[in-house]
Amino acid sequence: MATALHTSDLSGMEVLDLSTYAEFSRRHHRSRDVVREIEAMQRLAHVFATDPPKILQELVSISMALCGADSAGISLEESTSTGQTQFRWIATDGAYSPYLGAVLPSLFSPCGTCLSSSAPQLFRVSKLYLDTIGVDAPPVTDGLLIPWQVDQTRGTIWVIAHVACQLFDQEDYRILRSLADFAAIAVRHSAQQEELTQQTAANAALAMANELAHRINNPLQSLMNTVFLASQGGTDAADFARQAVDDTVKLSALVKELLHLRKSY
C-alpha cells in the first residue's frame, strides 16, 4: 500500500516516499546502455575539471538524457529576509528550462517534503497545483526527487515526465542517486570558489586603499602648508590661496575614489 506524505485531490499534489511505495520497485525496467552511462560520467568529470561553473547545468542535462525525462533540474533551499525558506531552481533543462532561477515556496511542496523526510520521493503535480503556486508550466505526470546536502546547504535534484504516468524505475533512481552526490560536491566547490574570489577581491581592495591613502597624504600635506602660508599674509598670500584650492580639488577627487572603493567591496 503506498504511503503519501502529502496528497490531496484538492491540492493537485501527490508525493510518495519510495521506501514505502512498493509498487515502484515492480515497475517495468527499461533496457540501459551502460557504455552511454560511462561516457556521460566521463563528460561530467571533464566539465568539473575544465569548466566548473557549467557543472550544474551539465548535471541536469545528463540526468534528463539518462533517465529519458522531459525535464530535469536542481533546487537549492535558501532563506528569505523574513526567515522563511524557499527553493530556487539553480539549473534546469527540457520543458522546464525557461524556469531557470524560479523561486517556489517550501511549504506544501514536493521539494519541501523530500527534504523534511530526507528520503527520495516519487511525485506528481497537476495544473491545479501549478495554478495555485502561480507557475504556468506543464503538469508533472511522474517525477523523481532525490535530496542532497553539503554542510548546511541542501536541495534536491529531480527528473520529471509530462506525459507518461510510470516513466521512471529503480535504475533511474540509481542514476539520480549518484548524480545527487555529484550535485552536492559541485555546490560545495562553487561555494569555495566564491569565497576565494571574495577573499581575493577583499585583498585587492585593501591594497588599493593603502595606495590611495599614500596618494591622499601628499595633497593633504601640501594643503596644510599652503593654508598656513596664506594665513601669514604678504604679497604671496593670493598665490598660496589658489594653490590651496588646487590641493583641495585633488584631495576631494582621491577621497571620492576611496569612498567608491569601499562601496564596491
N, C-alpha and C positions, 0 to 999 in steps of 0.2 A: 504494500500500500504506500503510495507516495506521500511524503510529508512536505507540505508547503509552508514555509516560514511566513510568507506574506502572499496571500492570494485572495482575490475578490472579483466577482463578476462585475461589481460596480466600479472597481478601480481600474480594471483593464490590465492589471499586472499580476504575473504568476512567477514565483521564484521557488525552485525546488532544490533542496540540499542533496547533492549527488551521493553522499554517504548513506542516505536513507531511501533514495529513489532507485529501487531495484530494477525497474523497467529500463533504465538507461543502459545497464550492463548487458541487457538482452537485445539491444538494437543490432541491426544487421551491420557487420563490419565491411566497409568498402576496401577494395584492394589498394595497396600502397606501393609507391615507388621509392624503395629505400635509397637508391642512388640519388634521387631527386632531393630527399631529405638531407643527405650528407652534403650535397652541393649547396643547399640552402644554408646550412650551418657554417660551411666554409665561407660563404659570401658574407654572412653575418659577422664572423670573426674578422674578415678582411676590412669591412666597413668600420668596425670598432677600432681597429688598429690604425686605419688610414684617414678616417673622416668621422670622428666620434659624434659631432653634432647631428649627424644623419642617422645614428643608430636606432633611435626610437621609431622613426618612420620606416626604416628597413625592417624592424621587428614586426610591425603591423602588416606590412606588405607580405612578408614571409608567412605570417600567421594565416592571412586570408588565402594565400596560394596553397599552402599545405593542407589546410582544413577544407578547402573548397567553399569558403564562406562568401557571402555577398558583401559584407562589411567587416571591418576589424578596427580595434582601437585600444588605446591605453588611457585610463583615467587616473588622475592624481588628486588625492584628497588634500584640501587646503582650508585654512581658517579665514573667515571674513573679519572685517573690522569690528563686528559686534560679537565675535567669539563663536559664531556658528560655523558649521562645517559644510563644505560643498565639494563637488567634483568638477575638475576641469579636464576636458579631452585634449591631452597634450600631443597625441598622434592619432590619426585616423586614415582609413583607406576604404576604397569601394564606394558604395552608395552613400555612406556617411562621411566621405572625405570633405564635403563642403562645410561640415560642422566642426572643423578643427578649431580649438580654442573655446568651444561651447562650454557653458557653466550650467550644471544641473544640481538640484538640491540633494542633500544626503539622506534626509528623512523620507521614508516611504519610497525607496528607490532600489533597484537591483544591486547597484554597487554598494549602497549602504548596508543592505542585508548581507552581502558577501563579506564585507569587512567586519561587521559585527559578529558574524559566526566564524570568521577566519577559516572558511571552508569553500571549496568550489561549488558553484551553483549552476543549475540549468534554469533559463528564464525565458519568458515571453511577455511582450507588451503589445497592447492593441492601440488602435488610433485613439481610443478614449483616453488612455493613459498619456499618450503623447500630447493630445489636446490639453489635458489637464495641466501639464508642466510647460505648455506653450512652445512645443517643438513641432515644426512642420516637417516630418520625416517619415519614411516607410516604416510600418509596424515590424516588430520582431516576432517571427513565427517559430524560431528556435535559436537559442543562444547559449554560449558557454562563458562563464565568468570565473577567472582564477585570481585569487588575491596575491599580492606581493608586498613585501615590506623591507625597508632598509633603515636601520636606526629608528627615528621617529617618523620617517616619511613612509607613506603607504598608498596603495592604489590597487587597481585591477587591470588585467589585460583581458580582452573579450573578442570573440568572433560571433557573428550573427548571420542568420538567414532571413530573407524577407518573403520567401515563398514556401519552401519546404518546411514541413512540420517536425520531421525527425532526421535532420541532416547530419548531426554530429554523433560520434560514437566514442568508445573508450580510447581508440588510437588518437583521435583528435584531442581528447583530454590529456593524453601522454605528451603529445607535441606541445600543447599550450602550457602545460606544467613546466616543461623545460624552458620555454620562451619567457615565462613569468619570472624565473630565476634570472634570466638574462636581462629582463627589464629592470629588475632591482639593481643589478650590477651597473647598468647603463645610467640609471638615475643617480646612483651614488657617485659614479665617475663624473657626471655632469655637474653635480653639486661641488665636488672637489675642484674641478676646473674653474667654476665660477668664483669659488673662494680664493683660488690662486690668482685669478685675474683681478679681483678686487684688492688683494694684497699688493699686487704689482702696481695697480693704479694708485693706491694709497702711498706707496713708496715713491712713485714718480711725483705725486703731488707734494710730498714732503720736501723732496729735493728742489722742486721748482719754487716752493715757498721760501726755502732757505736762500735761494738765488735772488728772489725778489726782495728779501729782507736786506741783503747786501746792497742791492741796487737802490733801495729806498734810503739807505743810510747816507749816500753821497749827496743827493739834493737836500736832504734834511739838514746835514751839517752846513752846507752852503747857505741854506735859507737862514739858519740861526746866525751865521756870521754876517750876512748882508743886512739882516734886520737890525743887528747890534750896531753895525757901522752907519746905517741910515739914521738910527736914533741919535747919533752923535752930532748930526747936523753937518754943516760945512758945504763947500761948493760941490762935493761929490754925492751928496745925500740923494739927489734925484736919480742918479745912475744906480746907486745901491737899491733904491726902492724898485726900479724897473727890474733889476736882477732878482730881487726877492719875489716879484710877480712871476718871472720865468721859472724860478725854482719851485714855486707853489704849484704851477701848472704841471711840471714834471712829477712832482710828488703826488699830486692828485691822480694822475694817469696810472702811476705804479700802484697806488692804493686800490684803484678800481680793478686792476689786474689781479691783485691779491684777493679781493672780495669775490671776483668772478671765479677764481680758482677754488675757493672754499665752497662755493655753490655747486661747482662741477663735481666735486668729490665728496 
